[in-house]
Amino acid sequence: MTIRWLGPVAVIVVLAILAAPACSPKISLFPDGSEPLRQFTLEGEAKGKTVLLIDVQGFLTDQADRGMLGSRPSPVQEVVSRLDLAEADEDVGAVVLKVNTPGGTTTASDVLYHEIAAFKEKTGKPVVVAMMDVAASGGYYLALPADHILAHPTTITGSVGVIFILPRVYGLFDELGVTVDVAKSGKHKDMGSPFRQPTEEENALMAAIVDQLADRFLTLVRQHRHLAPEALADVATARILTADQALGLGLVDEVGYLEDAFAKARELAGLDEDAPVVVYRREEWANDNPYNAQSVAPSGSGGTGALTLETGLNLPPRSGFYYLWAPGLTN
């Protein structure tokens, strides 16, 4: 018989699991987002209604964050779960969205925009957005329904536009002598194929889609922010902006810090100046505070937080249309 030494930590874990009674609570070595959300208070001691803080961080997608040891819910699922709880919780008087994202897929960005707008309409609870490092493209798109948008003094925002990303491999395949045969029912069925050069007609069709998606974004900016024509024309170039530049153009309402966002949320909801700030998390964190963007303790799943999807250098996982600031990409 071969005896294999597992190491002291592994032995302790195994013994603890074996010794646990059948009625003991579920033991989760690698939290994966399946645990129910619970409310924790971060600050404030006044009685009455609270301000809910929701983090929106990383690449915006409705795809789960999958790793070697499990998966975690997508950013869309996590944000919507918290909005649903806040809708049902009469003690929540206002919501602050702490946004730190360069954007993501067009659909994920639009879903979050829709869900935030629907939450406001159904509940009447004010929503304040607090921008952190980056709240660009889709990160700005989802902020549009908010009653008040605050940018950190060092925030990068803007990038109001759409980008179509399609890796091309036909040059490499030519070098390798590899060909791809395609049987198609219509001449445009393989439009966007990475295995061949696009035709001029296909380029025009793709450009029309990009223009339509960009126009949707600009229409929402016009609807929510009421910019002057010259400001809207500047924003339409899809350039990134500093917090002060965004304030000057009318894309944000204030430049300040996270505590200013909490103060504004309390003011809009008519709450006490010391109304508690709460979060929905799956696990309790020692010495927790509003700058903790994670919902569960780190595991080996490959993610860095329940609202984060790591994608290398912020590159999207597949070809498609994105409301995304992706400075590392070139034509």
N, C-alpha and C positions, 0 to 999 in steps of 0.2 A: 504494500500500500504506500502511495506517495502522499506525504503531508506537505502542503504548500503554505508558506507563511504569508499572511495577508497584510501584516503591519498592524500596529496598535490601534490606529484610528478605525480601520476597517473592522477589526475584531470587536471593538466596543460598539460600533453601529450594528453589526450582526447580532451580538448578544442582546442589545436593547430591543431590537425588533422581535427576536425570539422570545424574550421575556415579557413582552407586552401582552396584556390580557386581550381576549377576543373582542371585548367591548370597548377597547381603547380607541381614542380618536385616530383618524387617518394620519399616518406618518408620511410626509412628503420630503424626500431627500432633495429633489430637484423641482421647486415650484414652477408650474408651467402656465399659470393663468386660469386654471380650472377652479381655484378656490374662490369662494364668494367674496365680494367686496364688502369691507366694513368701514365705518366712519371713525376717523381719528381727528382730534383737535390739535392744531398747530400753534395757535396763539389766540389771545382774547379770552376774557372771563365774564363778559356781560351776559345776563340772561336774555333769552329771546331768540330771534332768528339769527341765522349764520350766513357767512359768505363761503361758498364752495369754490375751491381751487381745483382746476383741471389742467393737467399738463398735456400739451400736444407737441411731440418731439420726434425728430427723425424724418425719414422719407415717408411721405403720405401714400398709403396703399391699403387695399382691403385684403391683401394677402397676409396670412399668418407668418410670424417670424419663426422659421423652422431651423433647429440646430441638431447636433448629434444626440442630445439627451432629451429632446422633446421640442415642443413648439409653444409659442405664446400668441395671444390674440393680436390681430392687426391693430394699427392705430385707429382706424375707423371704428372697429368694434369696441375698443376700449373707451373712446370718447363718447360714443352713443350710449354705451352701458351706463356711464356716469350721468349723462343728461337724462336718461330714463329714471334713474334713482332720484335725481334732483327734482324732476317733475312730480314724482310721487311724494317727496318729502316736504311737508308743509313748513318744516323748520328752516329750510334753505330759502333765504330771501334774495340772494343774488349769486351770480356766477362770475368768476374771473378765469379766463383762459390764458394760461402762460404758454406762449407760442414760441417755439424754437425749431424752425424747419425751413429748408430751401424749397419746399413744395413736394410734388409727387405726380401721380397720374392725374389726368384731367378728371376722371370719374371720381376718384377718392376725394379730391379737393372739392368737387361739386356736391358730393354726398354730405361732407361735413358742413359746407355752407348751408345746404338745405336743412339738415338736422338742427343746426344752431338757430336758423330762422324759425323753424317750426316750434322749437322749444320756447322761444320768446313769444310767439303768437299764442301758444296754448297756455302758457303759465303767466305771462305778463311780468316775469322776473327779469330784471335788468342783467345784461351781459357786458362785461368789460374785458377787453383784450389787452394783455401786457406782453409786448414783444421783447424777446431777449436778444441773443446773438444775431440770429437771422430769422426774418419772417418775410420771405420773398416769394414771389409768384404764387403757388398754391397756398403758401403760408399767409399771404396777404388776402388771397381770394376768400378763405374761410373766415377771415376777420371782418369781412364787410357787413354782416348783419349786426355786429355789436353796437351797443348804445354809445360806447366810448372806446377809442383805440389809443393806447399809450405805447410809446416807443421808449426803450431804454436809451440813454444818451449815446451809446455806441452801437445801437441796432443798425443792421443793414436790411432794407426792405425794398419795395418796388418790384422790378422785373415783371411788370404786368404784361404778360404775353404767353405764348405757347411755343413749344419746340417739338419737332418731330425727330425722333432718334431712330436710326436704322444702321446698324453695323453692316459694312460691305466686305465680303470675303472673296468676291469673284476674281480679284487680282491675284490673291494668294493661290486660289484654286488653279488659275491659268499657269502659274509658275510650277505647281505640282502636277499639272496634267490631269486634274480632276474635273469631271463634268457632271452636271445634274440634269437629268431628263425630266420634263414636266408634261403631263397631259392635262389640259384644262378645257373647261366648257365655254369659256368666254375669253376674249383677248386680255381683259384686265383681272382675271381670276388670280394671277400671281403677282399683282401689282404690289410693289414693296419688297420683292424678293431680294435677299442679300446675295444671291448667286448670279445676278446679271445686272448690267447697266440699265437704268430706267430709261424709258423713251421720253421725248419732250412732252407728249400728251400726258404721260403718267406724272411727270414733274408738275405739270399744270394742275392736274387733279389733286395731287397732294397739297400743293400751295393753296388751293381753294378750301380744303379742309382746315388747314392751319389758320387761314384768314377767318373762317367761320368761328372756330373755337376762340381765337383772339378777340373777335368782335363780341362774343358772349361775355368774356371777361371785362372788356371795356364798357359794355352796356351796364353791367352790374356796378362797376366803379362809378359810372355816371349817375346811376339810380341812387346809390347810397351816399356818395360823397359830394355831389353837386359842384364839381370843379369848374373853374373858369375855363373857357375854350382853349386858351394858350397853355394852361396847366394840363389839361387833358391831352393835348397834342404832345406835350413833353413826356407825360406818363406813357403814352402809346408807343414811344420808342422802345419800351421794355427795358430801360436802363435801371440799374440798381441805384438806391438812394440812401443817404445817411438819414438819421433821425431828424436832424434839423431841416434837411432838404425836403423830406416827406412832410414835415409840419408846414413848411412854406408853401408847398403845393396843395395842401389840404387833404393829404392821404391819411394823416393821423391827427388826433385832437390835442395831444399833450406829449411832452418829453419829460420823463421822470423815472421813478424807480418802482419796484414791486409794491412797496408800502403805499405809494400814491395810487396805484390801481385798486388796492383794498379800500383805501379811503374813499375813492370815487364810487366804488360799488356800494359801500355803506351809505353814502350820500344819496345815490340814485334810488336805493331801496328804502330809505328812511330808517336805517338801522342805527343802533347805538355806536358811538365812536370806538368802543372796545368790543364790538360784536365779534364772536369767535370766527376764525378762519379754519375751515375743516377740509379734509380730503377723504376720498374713498380709496383705500388700499386693501391689498390682500394679506399683508403682514404688517405687524407693528415694527417701527424702527426706533432704536434708541436715539435720543437727542434729535428728534425729527424737526424739520423746519421747512418753510415754503420753497426752498431751493432744491429740495430733494425731488427729483423727477421720476423716481422709480416707485413701482407699485408692489413688487415682490422682491425678496432678497435675491441677489445675484446667484445664478446657477451656471451649469456648464452648457446651457442650451445654445449659446452663441449670441444671445441678445444682451443688451445692456440696460434694458428697462422695458416695462410693459407697454409703454407708448413709443418705443424706439424700434425701428427696423434698420439694422446695420446693412449697408449695401456697398461696402468698400469705400470708394472715394465719392460717395453720394451719387454713383451711377445707377440708373434704373436697371432692374433685373431683366428686362426684355424690351424688344422694339415696341414703339407706340408713341402716342401723343401725351405730352406732359406739360402741366403748369409747374415748371421747375427751373430754378436758377442753377445751371450746371456749367460753371466757368471752366471746367477741365475739358469740355467737349469742343471740338473744332469741326469745320466742314470737311 
